[in-house]
């Protein structure tokens, strides 16, 4: 998975979540989040667009 802020490689497990969504656990997901988008309390904006590709 990749976006403008970083890249993450990991295993995919299928789960029942809303179509079009992807769940990534902490702290691995941090590379995909825009560091400039934080709340006053320093909480990241967890809305990120990523490109998901299958590796050979």
N, C-alpha and C positions, 0 to 999 in steps of 0.2 A: 504494500500500500504506500502511496506516495502523494505528496502535494507540494505546494510552494515552500513550505517550511521544513520538510524533512521526509525521510523514508523509513518505513518499518517493515521488517520481514518476520513472519511468524506463521504458526499453524492456524488453520481455520477449523472451527467447530460450528456446525449448524445448530441453530436455536430458534425457538419461536419468538421472534421480535417483529415489529412492524416492517413491512417491505421497504427497501430503500435505506434502511438503517444498518449500522455496523457498530458493534460494541468492542472496544479495546480496553484492556485493563491498565491500571497504574503500575509502574511509572512509564511503561512502554509507550503509551499514547502521547506523552508529553512532546515528543519530537514532531508531532503532527499539528500542534496548536500554535497559533500566532501569539508570540510572547508580548506583543504590544497591546493585545486586547485582554485586559484584566479589569476586574471590578475594583472599587475602592479598597476592598478587603483582600485584594490580590488573588481572587478566585478567577481561574481562566474561563474564557468563553469556550465551551465544549462543542460548539457548532463548527464543524470543519468539513470541507469537501475533500474527498480523497479519490484517487484512481486505484482500483483494486485489480491486480493482474495475477493470473496463475503462473507460477514458475515451473519450469520443467524439472 
